[in-house]
Amino acid sequence: MKFTRLATLFLALLLGITPALAYSQDALVPYQEPYGQGFPDVKGAWCETYVQTVYESSLMEGKTKTSFDSRSPLTNAQIITIGARLYDLLTGGDGEIPLIADASWYLTYYNNMAPLLGYESGSQMLDMGVWPPTEACSRISFVNLLSVVLKAAGVELPVANEVTAIPDLNPIEALDGHANTLAFYNAGILNGSDAYGTFRPLSSLTRGEAAAMLARLIDPAQRLRFSPVPFDFLKDLMGVERETVVYSVNGRELTMGEFAPLLARNFFVGAHLQDITFAGAAVPDAVTYALMDLRREAALSALAEAHGITLSAAAKATAEANARAKAGFAGLDEEAWLSCELQDALDDAVESYYDQTYGCNSPLLHSDEPDGRSRLMEDLEAVDVTIQSAGVMEGLDWAAIGQRAKTTPYVENLFQRGI
């Protein structure tokens, strides 16, 4: 049973219970429950005041009457429940949503959230495997859900910060997820998990993290004011100057600034995070794979020149727009991303030329004639590309780089973020 705000405060005073943090009168949702003595397991923890706020607003409860368990993950069913409660409270309700009889406890909340998420019913969501109820929710999924709720409730968060990049979230690949997350950074709902503002989008959402996001969302006084430290792949991780010559490609010197995008793309893919600390090899696998990419790029450029393949104005404009959007992601600046985007566009143009010239056979046709992709592979192998090392990469302290990586956005697999 829910108490009215005045009755709840009066009862708390009678019992001699004074909340550690007075519930804000500017909160977006009304006060619902007294926090009382609180949960002993979050006393003095970083999330203690946030836990109090979400409990008093009835957005979250404890795992038990005496434990909040801030480190345990939340499932999709639990965040759908939180989303349904938040929407109800933001739109004048009391957060109490009657459960459907003889059905899974979460179906009620899925039904309430379905229209907001673009589905006809909660049953349809479950049948389609959308937001599987027992799976752990990711941090970015929670941000996306909260963004949907706020939009549906007509709530617009004021801008408090000037964050322009999230170092481990690709603005092109993540699409709406990046826009939603960046909006939460600038509203003071999020500030990342380190000085760089690393978000860890695919990490499981913990109860403490959810409490923090919700408390800052509903209480303007708890929102954060901050400026993240810009992450620089070369300075903060590699420790190599941008203008340092690291290789020569067919006689042309290649600087670390030019090589950085290829190296960043291959960092910590699969087991490379472990490989980086191995003392046996001159360079880790990430460098070896980056050199393979470098050879392919040089060969592609040679084929493009030989066949008169150039980029259209539209392709260049798209590359430039993507580079501007990605500036700061993975510790690379706009110039570095532009080289990546232009090279990717040229790769697509060369592949398209070969497909149009030689055809693109389906594996189902079992044709003996080589198609465009097969011919392209043959021609790439035939291009003479000579890469010589300046010895810089072999002379780096890779064990130290591996240690530095643990305090940067590269501690998690950026490849999975769409780098």
SEFI-172981 format. One record per residue (C-alpha): residue number from 1; residue in one letter; x, y, z. Coordinates in steps of 0.1 Angstrom, whole numbers. Last residue first. Layout:
<i->NUM	aa->A	c1->X	c2->Y	c3->Z>
...
This chain:
<i->419	aa->I	c1->354	c2->3	c3->-344>
<i->418	aa->G	c1->320	c2->-12	c3->-341>
<i->417	aa->R	c1->316	c2->-15	c3->-303>
<i->416	aa->Q	c1->326	c2->-52	c3->-305>
<i->415	aa->F	c1->361	c2->-41	c3->-318>
<i->414	aa->L	c1->363	c2->-18	c3->-288>
<i->413	aa->N	c1->368	c2->-49	c3->-266>
<i->412	aa->E	c1->371	c2->-37	c3->-231>
<i->411	aa->V	c1->402	c2->-23	c3->-214>
<i->410	aa->Y	c1->405	c2->-1	c3->-245>
<i->409	aa->P	c1->386	c2->27	c3->-228>
<i->408	aa->T	c1->417	c2->34	c3->-207>
<i->407	aa->T	c1->430	c2->23	c3->-173>
<i->406	aa->K	c1->436	c2->-13	c3->-182>
<i->405	aa->A	c1->453	c2->-2	c3->-214>
<i->404	aa->R	c1->481	c2->13	c3->-194>
<i->403	aa->Q	c1->491	c2->-21	c3->-182>
<i->402	aa->G	c1->491	c2->-35	c3->-217>
<i->401	aa->I	c1->512	c2->-6	c3->-229>
<i->400	aa->A	c1->537	c2->-14	c3->-201>
<i->399	aa->A	c1->538	c2->-50	c3->-213>
<i->398	aa->W	c1->542	c2->-38	c3->-249>
<i->397	aa->D	c1->574	c2->-18	c3->-241>
<i->396	aa->L	c1->580	c2->-5	c3->-276>
<i->395	aa->G	c1->611	c2->-13	c3->-296>
<i->394	aa->E	c1->595	c2->-36	c3->-321>
<i->393	aa->M	c1->570	c2->-8	c3->-330>
<i->392	aa->V	c1->597	c2->17	c3->-336>
<i->391	aa->G	c1->620	c2->-5	c3->-357>
<i->390	aa->A	c1->616	c2->17	c3->-389>
<i->389	aa->S	c1->598	c2->-13	c3->-405>
<i->388	aa->Q	c1->597	c2->-19	c3->-442>
<i->387	aa->I	c1->566	c2->-26	c3->-462>
<i->386	aa->T	c1->568	c2->-36	c3->-499>
<i->385	aa->V	c1->536	c2->-40	c3->-518>
<i->384	aa->D	c1->537	c2->-57	c3->-553>
<i->383	aa->V	c1->501	c2->-62	c3->-564>
<i->382	aa->A	c1->495	c2->-98	c3->-574>
<i->381	aa->E	c1->477	c2->-107	c3->-542>
<i->380	aa->L	c1->453	c2->-79	c3->-547>
<i->379	aa->D	c1->446	c2->-91	c3->-582>
<i->378	aa->E	c1->438	c2->-126	c3->-571>
<i->377	aa->M	c1->415	c2->-113	c3->-543>
<i->376	aa->L	c1->398	c2->-90	c3->-568>
<i->375	aa->R	c1->393	c2->-118	c3->-593>
<i->374	aa->S	c1->376	c2->-139	c3->-566>
<i->373	aa->R	c1->354	c2->-110	c3->-556>
<i->372	aa->G	c1->344	c2->-103	c3->-592>
<i->371	aa->D	c1->335	c2->-139	c3->-600>
<i->370	aa->P	c1->357	c2->-167	c3->-610>
<i->369	aa->E	c1->340	c2->-190	c3->-636>
<i->368	aa->D	c1->334	c2->-225	c3->-623>
<i->367	aa->S	c1->299	c2->-215	c3->-613>
<i->366	aa->H	c1->283	c2->-234	c3->-584>
<i->365	aa->L	c1->252	c2->-213	c3->-586>
<i->364	aa->L	c1->244	c2->-216	c3->-549>
<i->363	aa->P	c1->277	c2->-198	c3->-540>
<i->362	aa->S	c1->261	c2->-167	c3->-557>
<i->361	aa->N	c1->282	c2->-152	c3->-584>
<i->360	aa->C	c1->290	c2->-115	c3->-584>
<i->359	aa->G	c1->299	c2->-105	c3->-619>
<i->358	aa->Y	c1->332	c2->-97	c3->-636>
<i->357	aa->T	c1->329	c2->-60	c3->-644>
<i->356	aa->Q	c1->300	c2->-50	c3->-621>
<i->355	aa->D	c1->313	c2->-70	c3->-592>
<i->354	aa->Y	c1->349	c2->-58	c3->-598>
<i->353	aa->Y	c1->338	c2->-22	c3->-599>
<i->352	aa->S	c1->317	c2->-26	c3->-567>
<i->351	aa->E	c1->346	c2->-41	c3->-549>
<i->350	aa->V	c1->368	c2->-12	c3->-559>
<i->349	aa->A	c1->342	c2->13	c3->-548>
<i->348	aa->D	c1->336	c2->-4	c3->-515>
<i->347	aa->D	c1->374	c2->-4	c3->-507>
<i->346	aa->L	c1->375	c2->33	c3->-518>
<i->345	aa->A	c1->347	c2->40	c3->-492>
<i->344	aa->D	c1->366	c2->21	c3->-465>
<i->343	aa->Q	c1->398	c2->41	c3->-474>
<i->342	aa->L	c1->379	c2->74	c3->-472>
<i->341	aa->E	c1->363	c2->64	c3->-439>
<i->340	aa->C	c1->396	c2->53	c3->-423>
<i->339	aa->S	c1->415	c2->84	c3->-435>
<i->338	aa->L	c1->386	c2->106	c3->-422>
<i->337	aa->W	c1->388	c2->88	c3->-389>
<i->336	aa->A	c1->424	c2->98	c3->-384>
<i->335	aa->E	c1->417	c2->134	c3->-393>
<i->334	aa->E	c1->387	c2->136	c3->-370>
<i->333	aa->D	c1->407	c2->125	c3->-340>
<i->332	aa->L	c1->412	c2->90	c3->-326>
<i->331	aa->G	c1->409	c2->80	c3->-290>
<i->330	aa->A	c1->385	c2->52	c3->-297>
<i->329	aa->F	c1->358	c2->77	c3->-305>
<i->328	aa->G	c1->371	c2->113	c3->-302>
<i->327	aa->A	c1->360	c2->123	c3->-337>
<i->326	aa->K	c1->334	c2->98	c3->-349>
<i->325	aa->A	c1->308	c2->124	c3->-360>
<i->324	aa->R	c1->333	c2->145	c3->-379>
<i->323	aa->A	c1->347	c2->114	c3->-396>
<i->322	aa->N	c1->312	c2->102	c3->-405>
<i->321	aa->A	c1->304	c2->136	c3->-421>
<i->320	aa->E	c1->337	c2->135	c3->-441>
<i->319	aa->A	c1->331	c2->100	c3->-453>
<i->318	aa->T	c1->296	c2->109	c3->-464>
<i->317	aa->A	c1->309	c2->139	c3->-483>
<i->316	aa->K	c1->335	c2->119	c3->-500>
<i->315	aa->A	c1->310	c2->93	c3->-511>
<i->314	aa->A	c1->287	c2->121	c3->-524>
<i->313	aa->A	c1->315	c2->137	c3->-543>
<i->312	aa->S	c1->322	c2->104	c3->-560>
<i->311	aa->L	c1->353	c2->84	c3->-551>
<i->310	aa->T	c1->377	c2->74	c3->-578>
<i->309	aa->I	c1->384	c2->43	c3->-598>
<i->308	aa->G	c1->406	c2->47	c3->-629>
<i->307	aa->H	c1->414	c2->10	c3->-632>
<i->306	aa->A	c1->451	c2->13	c3->-624>
<i->305	aa->E	c1->445	c2->39	c3->-597>
<i->304	aa->A	c1->419	c2->18	c3->-579>
<i->303	aa->L	c1->442	c2->-12	c3->-582>
<i->302	aa->A	c1->470	c2->7	c3->-566>
<i->301	aa->S	c1->448	c2->20	c3->-538>
<i->300	aa->L	c1->435	c2->-15	c3->-532>
<i->299	aa->A	c1->471	c2->-28	c3->-529>
<i->298	aa->A	c1->481	c2->-1	c3->-504>
<i->297	aa->E	c1->450	c2->-8	c3->-484>
<i->296	aa->R	c1->456	c2->-45	c3->-484>
<i->295	aa->R	c1->492	c2->-41	c3->-472>
<i->294	aa->L	c1->480	c2->-18	c3->-444>
<i->293	aa->D	c1->454	c2->-43	c3->-434>
<i->292	aa->M	c1->480	c2->-70	c3->-431>
<i->291	aa->L	c1->502	c2->-46	c3->-412>
<i->290	aa->A	c1->473	c2->-40	c3->-387>
<i->289	aa->Y	c1->470	c2->-78	c3->-384>
<i->288	aa->T	c1->506	c2->-81	c3->-373>
<i->287	aa->V	c1->503	c2->-51	c3->-350>
<i->286	aa->A	c1->473	c2->-66	c3->-333>
<i->285	aa->D	c1->491	c2->-99	c3->-330>
<i->284	aa->P	c1->516	c2->-84	c3->-306>
<i->283	aa->V	c1->551	c2->-72	c3->-316>
<i->282	aa->A	c1->586	c2->-87	c3->-313>
<i->281	aa->A	c1->571	c2->-119	c3->-300>
<i->280	aa->G	c1->582	c2->-138	c3->-269>
<i->279	aa->A	c1->574	c2->-113	c3->-242>
<i->278	aa->F	c1->537	c2->-118	c3->-241>
<i->277	aa->T	c1->518	c2->-89	c3->-225>
<i->276	aa->I	c1->501	c2->-78	c3->-257>
<i->275	aa->D	c1->489	c2->-114	c3->-264>
<i->274	aa->Q	c1->465	c2->-112	c3->-235>
<i->273	aa->L	c1->446	c2->-82	c3->-248>
<i->272	aa->H	c1->450	c2->-97	c3->-282>
<i->271	aa->A	c1->429	c2->-127	c3->-273>
<i->270	aa->G	c1->399	c2->-118	c3->-294>
<i->269	aa->V	c1->404	c2->-83	c3->-308>
<i->268	aa->F	c1->424	c2->-63	c3->-283>
<i->267	aa->F	c1->437	c2->-37	c3->-307>
<i->266	aa->N	c1->430	c2->-44	c3->-344>
<i->265	aa->R	c1->410	c2->-12	c3->-352>
<i->264	aa->A	c1->434	c2->9	c3->-331>
<i->263	aa->L	c1->464	c2->-4	c3->-351>
<i->262	aa->L	c1->447	c2->5	c3->-384>
<i->261	aa->P	c1->437	c2->39	c3->-371>
<i->260	aa->A	c1->471	c2->46	c3->-356>
<i->259	aa->F	c1->492	c2->39	c3->-388>
<i->258	aa->E	c1->487	c2->74	c3->-402>
<i->257	aa->G	c1->495	c2->91	c3->-369>
<i->256	aa->M	c1->524	c2->68	c3->-364>
<i->255	aa->T	c1->539	c2->81	c3->-396>
<i->254	aa->L	c1->542	c2->62	c3->-429>
<i->253	aa->E	c1->572	c2->70	c3->-451>
<i->252	aa->R	c1->568	c2->63	c3->-488>
<i->251	aa->G	c1->593	c2->38	c3->-502>
<i->250	aa->N	c1->568	c2->12	c3->-513>
<i->249	aa->V	c1->552	c2->15	c3->-478>
<i->248	aa->S	c1->576	c2->28	c3->-452>
<i->247	aa->Y	c1->570	c2->21	c3->-415>
<i->246	aa->V	c1->571	c2->37	c3->-381>
<i->245	aa->V	c1->579	c2->74	c3->-388>
<i->244	aa->T	c1->571	c2->94	c3->-356>
<i->243	aa->E	c1->549	c2->124	c3->-365>
<i->242	aa->R	c1->521	c2->114	c3->-340>
<i->241	aa->E	c1->544	c2->109	c3->-311>
<i->240	aa->V	c1->544	c2->75	c3->-294>
<i->239	aa->G	c1->532	c2->67	c3->-259>
<i->238	aa->M	c1->509	c2->40	c3->-272>
<i->237	aa->L	c1->480	c2->44	c3->-247>
<i->236	aa->D	c1->476	c2->79	c3->-235>
<i->235	aa->K	c1->495	c2->98	c3->-262>
<i->234	aa->L	c1->487	c2->77	c3->-292>
<i->233	aa->F	c1->451	c2->67	c3->-284>
<i->232	aa->D	c1->442	c2->101	c3->-271>
<i->231	aa->F	c1->413	c2->102	c3->-246>
<i->230	aa->P	c1->398	c2->136	c3->-239>
<i->229	aa->V	c1->394	c2->141	c3->-201>
<i->228	aa->P	c1->357	c2->142	c3->-193>
<i->227	aa->S	c1->341	c2->175	c3->-183>
<i->226	aa->F	c1->316	c2->174	c3->-154>
<i->225	aa->R	c1->284	c2->186	c3->-138>
<i->224	aa->L	c1->263	c2->157	c3->-125>
<i->223	aa->R	c1->226	c2->155	c3->-117>
<i->222	aa->Q	c1->216	c2->149	c3->-81>
<i->221	aa->A	c1->198	c2->182	c3->-77>
<i->220	aa->P	c1->177	c2->175	c3->-108>
<i->219	aa->D	c1->161	c2->145	c3->-91>
<i->218	aa->I	c1->142	c2->121	c3->-114>
<i->217	aa->L	c1->170	c2->114	c3->-139>
<i->216	aa->R	c1->198	c2->116	c3->-113>
<i->215	aa->A	c1->180	c2->90	c3->-91>
<i->214	aa->L	c1->172	c2->68	c3->-121>
<i->213	aa->M	c1->208	c2->67	c3->-134>
<i->212	aa->A	c1->223	c2->61	c3->-100>
<i->211	aa->A	c1->198	c2->34	c3->-91>
<i->210	aa->A	c1->205	c2->16	c3->-124>
<i->209	aa->E	c1->242	c2->17	c3->-117>
<i->208	aa->G	c1->236	c2->2	c3->-82>
<i->207	aa->R	c1->214	c2->-25	c3->-95>
<i->206	aa->T	c1->241	c2->-35	c3->-121>
<i->205	aa->L	c1->237	c2->-32	c3->-158>
<i->204	aa->S	c1->256	c2->-58	c3->-177>
<i->203	aa->S	c1->284	c2->-45	c3->-199>
<i->202	aa->L	c1->276	c2->-38	c3->-235>
<i->201	aa->P	c1->278	c2->0	c3->-233>
<i->200	aa->R	c1->310	c2->2	c3->-212>
<i->199	aa->F	c1->306	c2->41	c3->-210>
<i->198	aa->T	c1->342	c2->53	c3->-208>
<i->197	aa->G	c1->340	c2->90	c3->-197>
<i->196	aa->Y	c1->378	c2->96	c3->-200>
<i->195	aa->A	c1->381	c2->101	c3->-162>
<i->194	aa->D	c1->366	c2->67	c3->-156>
<i->193	aa->S	c1->333	c2->48	c3->-154>
<i->192	aa->G	c1->311	c2->72	c3->-175>
<i->191	aa->N	c1->295	c2->105	c3->-165>
<i->190	aa->L	c1->258	c2->97	c3->-169>
<i->189	aa->I	c1->226	c2->114	c3->-159>
<i->188	aa->G	c1->242	c2->149	c3->-161>
<i->187	aa->A	c1->221	c2->161	c3->-190>
<i->186	aa->N	c1->251	c2->162	c3->-213>
<i->185	aa->Y	c1->260	c2->126	c3->-205>
<i->184	aa->F	c1->223	c2->115	c3->-209>
<i->183	aa->A	c1->221	c2->132	c3->-243>
<i->182	aa->L	c1->253	c2->114	c3->-253>
<i->181	aa->T	c1->237	c2->81	c3->-243>
<i->180	aa->N	c1->206	c2->87	c3->-263>
<i->179	aa->A	c1->225	c2->99	c3->-294>
<i->178	aa->H	c1->248	c2->69	c3->-292>
<i->177	aa->G	c1->220	c2->44	c3->-288>
<i->176	aa->D	c1->201	c2->60	c3->-317>
<i->175	aa->L	c1->229	c2->51	c3->-341>
<i->174	aa->A	c1->253	c2->27	c3->-324>
<i->173	aa->E	c1->273	c2->20	c3->-356>
<i->172	aa->I	c1->278	c2->56	c3->-366>
<i->171	aa->P	c1->282	c2->72	c3->-332>
<i->170	aa->N	c1->307	c2->44	c3->-321>
<i->169	aa->L	c1->307	c2->41	c3->-283>
<i->168	aa->D	c1->340	c2->35	c3->-264>
<i->167	aa->P	c1->354	c2->71	c3->-263>
<i->166	aa->I	c1->321	c2->89	c3->-258>
<i->165	aa->A	c1->324	c2->122	c3->-277>
<i->164	aa->T	c1->310	c2->157	c3->-276>
<i->163	aa->V	c1->303	c2->163	c3->-239>
<i->162	aa->E	c1->293	c2->199	c3->-231>
<i->161	aa->N	c1->274	c2->196	c3->-198>
<i->160	aa->A	c1->242	c2->207	c3->-182>
<i->159	aa->V	c1->216	c2->203	c3->-210>
<i->158	aa->P	c1->180	c2->203	c3->-198>
<i->157	aa->L	c1->161	c2->170	c3->-199>
<i->156	aa->E	c1->130	c2->169	c3->-219>
<i->155	aa->V	c1->100	c2->150	c3->-205>
<i->154	aa->G	c1->70	c2->145	c3->-227>
<i->153	aa->A	c1->60	c2->111	c3->-211>
<i->152	aa->A	c1->66	c2->92	c3->-244>
<i->151	aa->K	c1->100	c2->109	c3->-248>
<i->150	aa->L	c1->110	c2->102	c3->-212>
<i->149	aa->V	c1->100	c2->65	c3->-215>
<i->148	aa->V	c1->118	c2->60	c3->-248>
<i->147	aa->S	c1->150	c2->76	c3->-234>
<i->146	aa->L	c1->147	c2->53	c3->-203>
<i->145	aa->L	c1->146	c2->23	c3->-226>
<i->144	aa->N	c1->176	c2->34	c3->-246>
<i->143	aa->V	c1->196	c2->41	c3->-215>
<i->142	aa->F	c1->187	c2->7	c3->-201>
<i->141	aa->S	c1->197	c2->-10	c3->-234>
<i->140	aa->I	c1->231	c2->9	c3->-233>
<i->139	aa->R	c1->239	c2->-5	c3->-199>
<i->138	aa->S	c1->231	c2->-41	c3->-209>
<i->137	aa->C	c1->202	c2->-60	c3->-194>
<i->136	aa->A	c1->209	c2->-96	c3->-182>
<i->135	aa->E	c1->187	c2->-122	c3->-198>
<i->134	aa->T	c1->156	c2->-136	c3->-180>
<i->133	aa->P	c1->130	c2->-115	c3->-197>
<i->132	aa->P	c1->142	c2->-117	c3->-233>
<i->131	aa->W	c1->139	c2->-80	c3->-244>
<i->130	aa->V	c1->124	c2->-88	c3->-278>
<i->129	aa->G	c1->122	c2->-126	c3->-284>
<i->128	aa->M	c1->94	c2->-122	c3->-310>
<i->127	aa->D	c1->70	c2->-142	c3->-288>
<i->126	aa->L	c1->80	c2->-120	c3->-258>
<i->125	aa->M	c1->73	c2->-88	c3->-276>
<i->124	aa->Q	c1->41	c2->-101	c3->-290>
<i->123	aa->S	c1->30	c2->-111	c3->-255>
<i->122	aa->G	c1->38	c2->-76	c3->-243>
<i->121	aa->S	c1->14	c2->-62	c3->-268>
<i->120	aa->E	c1->11	c2->-43	c3->-301>
<i->119	aa->Y	c1->48	c2->-33	c3->-303>
<i->118	aa->G	c1->65	c2->0	c3->-309>
<i->117	aa->L	c1->85	c2->4	c3->-277>
<i->116	aa->L	c1->60	c2->28	c3->-261>
<i->115	aa->P	c1->31	c2->6	c3->-272>
<i->114	aa->A	c1->48	c2->-25	c3->-256>
<i->113	aa->M	c1->57	c2->-8	c3->-222>
<i->112	aa->N	c1->24	c2->-14	c3->-205>
<i->111	aa->N	c1->20	c2->-50	c3->-219>
<i->110	aa->Y	c1->56	c2->-58	c3->-209>
<i->109	aa->Y	c1->48	c2->-45	c3->-174>
<i->108	aa->T	c1->18	c2->-68	c3->-170>
<i->107	aa->L	c1->37	c2->-97	c3->-185>
<i->106	aa->Y	c1->64	c2->-94	c3->-158>
<i->105	aa->W	c1->46	c2->-115	c3->-132>
<i->104	aa->S	c1->41	c2->-144	c3->-156>
<i->103	aa->A	c1->4	c2->-149	c3->-161>
<i->102	aa->D	c1->-25	c2->-164	c3->-140>
<i->101	aa->A	c1->-39	c2->-129	c3->-131>
<i->100	aa->I	c1->-25	c2->-99	c3->-148>
<i->99	aa->L	c1->-8	c2->-76	c3->-123>
<i->98	aa->P	c1->-22	c2->-43	c3->-113>
<i->97	aa->I	c1->3	c2->-14	c3->-119>
<i->96	aa->E	c1->12	c2->7	c3->-89>
<i->95	aa->G	c1->35	c2->35	c3->-99>
<i->94	aa->D	c1->13	c2->62	c3->-84>
<i->93	aa->G	c1->1	c2->77	c3->-117>
<i->92	aa->G	c1->5	c2->112	c3->-129>
<i->91	aa->T	c1->23	c2->107	c3->-162>
<i->90	aa->L	c1->58	c2->107	c3->-148>
<i->89	aa->L	c1->48	c2->81	c3->-122>
<i->88	aa->D	c1->33	c2->57	c3->-148>
<i->87	aa->Y	c1->63	c2->61	c3->-171>
<i->86	aa->L	c1->86	c2->54	c3->-142>
<i->85	aa->R	c1->67	c2->23	c3->-132>
<i->84	aa->A	c1->66	c2->9	c3->-167>
<i->83	aa->G	c1->104	c2->16	c3->-172>
<i->82	aa->I	c1->112	c2->-1	c3->-138>
<i->81	aa->T	c1->92	c2->-32	c3->-148>
<i->80	aa->I	c1->109	c2->-32	c3->-183>
<i->79	aa->I	c1->142	c2->-29	c3->-163>
<i->78	aa->Q	c1->133	c2->-60	c3->-142>
<i->77	aa->A	c1->121	c2->-81	c3->-172>
<i->76	aa->N	c1->154	c2->-73	c3->-190>
<i->75	aa->T	c1->174	c2->-86	c3->-161>
<i->74	aa->L	c1->193	c2->-65	c3->-136>
<i->73	aa->P	c1->228	c2->-74	c3->-125>
<i->72	aa->S	c1->241	c2->-78	c3->-89>
<i->71	aa->R	c1->265	c2->-52	c3->-76>
<i->70	aa->S	c1->240	c2->-31	c3->-56>
<i->69	aa->D	c1->227	c2->-59	c3->-35>
<i->68	aa->F	c1->198	c2->-39	c3->-19>
<i->67	aa->S	c1->197	c2->-60	c3->13>
<i->66	aa->T	c1->176	c2->-58	c3->45>
<i->65	aa->K	c1->141	c2->-63	c3->32>
<i->64	aa->T	c1->154	c2->-85	c3->4>
<i->63	aa->K	c1->166	c2->-77	c3->-31>
<i->62	aa->G	c1->157	c2->-42	c3->-22>
<i->61	aa->E	c1->131	c2->-21	c3->-41>
<i->60	aa->M	c1->133	c2->1	c3->-71>
<i->59	aa->L	c1->112	c2->28	c3->-87>
<i->58	aa->S	c1->91	c2->33	c3->-55>
<i->57	aa->S	c1->101	c2->70	c3->-53>
<i->56	aa->E	c1->115	c2->66	c3->-18>
<i->55	aa->Y	c1->134	c2->35	c3->-30>
<i->54	aa->V	c1->148	c2->52	c3->-60>
<i->53	aa->T	c1->160	c2->81	c3->-38>
<i->52	aa->Q	c1->175	c2->60	c3->-11>
<i->51	aa->V	c1->194	c2->39	c3->-36>
<i->50	aa->Y	c1->208	c2->70	c3->-52>
<i->49	aa->T	c1->220	c2->83	c3->-17>
<i->48	aa->E	c1->238	c2->50	c3->-11>
<i->47	aa->C	c1->254	c2->46	c3->-46>
<i->46	aa->W	c1->290	c2->53	c3->-37>
<i->45	aa->A	c1->287	c2->30	c3->-7>
<i->44	aa->G	c1->288	c2->43	c3->29>
<i->43	aa->K	c1->259	c2->21	c3->39>
<i->42	aa->V	c1->250	c2->1	c3->9>
<i->41	aa->D	c1->248	c2->-33	c3->25>
<i->40	aa->P	c1->230	c2->-20	c3->56>
<i->39	aa->F	c1->199	c2->-11	c3->35>
<i->38	aa->G	c1->179	c2->18	c3->48>
<i->37	aa->Q	c1->170	c2->27	c3->83>
<i->36	aa->G	c1->137	c2->42	c3->71>
<i->35	aa->Y	c1->136	c2->48	c3->34>
<i->34	aa->P	c1->100	c2->62	c3->36>
<i->33	aa->E	c1->79	c2->54	c3->6>
<i->32	aa->Q	c1->61	c2->73	c3->-22>
<i->31	aa->Y	c1->76	c2->108	c3->-28>
<i->30	aa->P	c1->63	c2->121	c3->-61>
<i->29	aa->V	c1->80	c2->120	c3->-95>
<i->28	aa->L	c1->100	c2->146	c3->-114>
<i->27	aa->A	c1->118	c2->157	c3->-82>
<i->26	aa->D	c1->119	c2->194	c3->-75>
<i->25	aa->Q	c1->107	c2->189	c3->-39>
<i->24	aa->S	c1->137	c2->168	c3->-34>
<i->23	aa->Y	c1->135	c2->140	c3->-9>
<i->22	aa->A	c1->156	c2->149	c3->21>
<i->21	aa->L	c1->188	c2->128	c3->23>
<i->20	aa->A	c1->196	c2->107	c3->53>
<i->19	aa->P	c1->159	c2->102	c3->58>
<i->18	aa->T	c1->148	c2->109	c3->94>
<i->17	aa->I	c1->132	c2->80	c3->113>
<i->16	aa->G	c1->121	c2->88	c3->148>
<i->15	aa->L	c1->90	c2->66	c3->144>
<i->14	aa->L	c1->67	c2->96	c3->148>
<i->13	aa->L	c1->88	c2->115	c3->123>
<i->12	aa->A	c1->86	c2->88	c3->97>
<i->11	aa->L	c1->48	c2->85	c3->102>
<i->10	aa->F	c1->45	c2->123	c3->95>
<i->9	aa->L	c1->66	c2->120	c3->64>
<i->8	aa->T	c1->45	c2->92	c3->51>
<i->7	aa->A	c1->12	c2->109	c3->58>
<i->6	aa->L	c1->24	c2->140	c3->40>
<i->5	aa->R	c1->36	c2->122	c3->9>
<i->4	aa->T	c1->6	c2->100	c3->6>
<i->3	aa->F	c1->12	c2->64	c3->15>
<i->2	aa->K	c1->13	c2->35	c3->-9>
<i->1	aa->M	c1->0	c2->0	c3->0>
